[in-house]
Amino acid sequence: MKTIEELVAQVAKNMGADKKPSAPKPKTVEKPVPVNTESAKDVTYKNCKMTLEIAKKAADAAVIAAEKIGVKIVVAVCDEGANLVLLNAMDDSYIASVRAAQDKAYTAVALKMPTHTALKESRGGALDGLTNGNGILLLGGGFPLECGDKIYGGIGVSGGTKEQDTLIAAVAKETLRALL
């Protein structure tokens, strides 16, 4: 099995991230523009707001990674409020994976951590006693999508083993980071 770095590189290449964009022409400014330092603090987060376009890129990366390792998955992407933005089911994927992928994406955002970490924390850690239910699914395959210290969404993958789901979701997350 390939390493996550190899998969991220392959997926990013397949999605065109290896192509360098042409440099924009410099703009001429006649007079200095004052900078509002309050709004400048929030620029990174605003640029990382979940959109359908970003969700599609995450799902595309997950599907490419799944195809590379021979797994048929369902991928769910949600926004910072854990609201579903995109659901993508590969042909012949498990019907049960539809709900599981959504719950993993929800869990990653709601608990602000990967779902495999939440599972460990539910067994004597900070989340001791937390169980599955009400949208929470403590299985590998869900990651929050972060921009700096802000969470702008989450991704959930279901259809393979917990290790495969975790790997595919991690590849999608890292590919997004490389693309954005």
N, C-alpha and C positions, 0 to 999 in steps of 0.2 A: 504494500500500500504506500502511496506517495505521502510525503510530509505535507503539513499544512502550507508551508512556504512554497513548495513546488506546485500545489494545487492553486494557491492564490495567484502565483505567477502565470500559470496556464489559463486560469479563468480570466484574469485581467487582460492577458494577451488576446484571448478570444473575444473579449468585449471592446477591444481597441484602446485600452489604457496605455499600451506601449507606444502608441503614435503620439509624437510630440506636437501639440498645437502650435500653429504659427504665431509668432510674437505679434501682439497688437501694436498698431502704430501709436507713437506717443501723442498725447493730446497737449495742445498748447493752452496754457491758462494765462489770461491777461492780468488778473490780480489774485493774490492769495485768497483761498477759501477758508474761512474760520472752521475749526474742527470742534464739534460738540463732544467733549470727552465722555459725557454720560451715555450718549447713544453709541459711541465707539466701543464701549465695554460689551455691548450686546450684539455687535455685528456678527461675530462667529456663530452665535446661537441662531440668529435670524437666517444666516446662510445655510444652516443645517436643519431647517424646518422640514418635516416629512412631507413629501409631495408624492403624487402618483408616479411621477417620473423616477424618483429615487427608489420608491418601492418596487417598481418594475426592474430596475437595475439590480436590486438585492435578490429578487426572485430569479432573474436570469442567471446571476452568479451561482445561486443555489442549485438550479437545474443543471447547469453545466458541470458543476462539481459532482452532483448525483449521477449524471451520465458517465462521468469519468470512472466512478467506482461501482457502477452497475446497480444503482438503487432507484426505485420509483418513489418519489416523494410528493408530499403536499407542503407548500411553504406559505406562511401567513406573515404579513408585515402590518404593524400597527403604528399609530402615532404616539406622541408623548402622553396622551391621555388613555392609552391602551385601546383606542378605537380602531377597528379593522380598516385598513386602507386597501389592501390587496390580498387576495387568496388565489393561489395557483396550484392546481392539481395536475401532476403529470398523468398521461394516459396509463390506465391500469394500476393506478396507485390505490392503496387501501381506503375504503370509505371511512373507516374509523380515524384515519390520519387527518381528515378535514378538521374535526373538532380538536384533536390533540395538537395540531400545529397552531391553531388559534389560541388555545389555552397556554401553550408554551410562550408565544409572543406576549400574551397578556401578563403572564407570570413574570417574565423578564423585566417588563416595564413596572408592574405593580410592586415588585420586591427590589427593583433596582440592582439586579444581579443576574448572572447566568443561571439557568434552571438547574444545572448539575451542581452548582455551588449552593443553591437554595436547598437542594435535597440533602447535601452534607450538613448544612446548618440546621436542618429540621431534626437531625439525629443527635441531639445533645449540644448543639451550638446555639447561636443567637436566635434561631427560629424554632427552637425545641418544641415539639408538639404540633407544629404546623402540618396539616395533612392535605391531600388532594381534595378538590371540590370548590364549587363557586367560582370556576374559572382558573383556579390554581392547579397547575400540573407540575409536580416535582419529578421530572424526568429530563435527561439531557436532550438538548436540541433547541434551547431558547437563549437568546442573547439580547441585552439592551443595546441600542445603537446610540453612541455617545459622541458629543461634539464638545471637547473640553471637559468640563465637569457637569454638563447638562445632558440629560437623556432626551433625545428627540424622537425615539421610536423603539420598536423591538421587532425581532424576527424569530419565528418559530418554525422548526422543520420536523416532520414526522414521516415515517415510512420505512426506515432502516432500524438497525440496532441503536441503542442509546449512544454508542461510540460513533456510529456513522452519522446519526442525526446531529450530534454535537460537532463533529468535524465539518459537515456541510454548512451548518449555521455559522461556524467560525470562519470558514472560507468566504461566505457571503458578506459577513461583517467586515472582514479585512479587505475584501475586494472593494466594498463601498468606501472604506477609508482611503484606499489608493486612488479611487476614481474621483472623490469629492475634494 
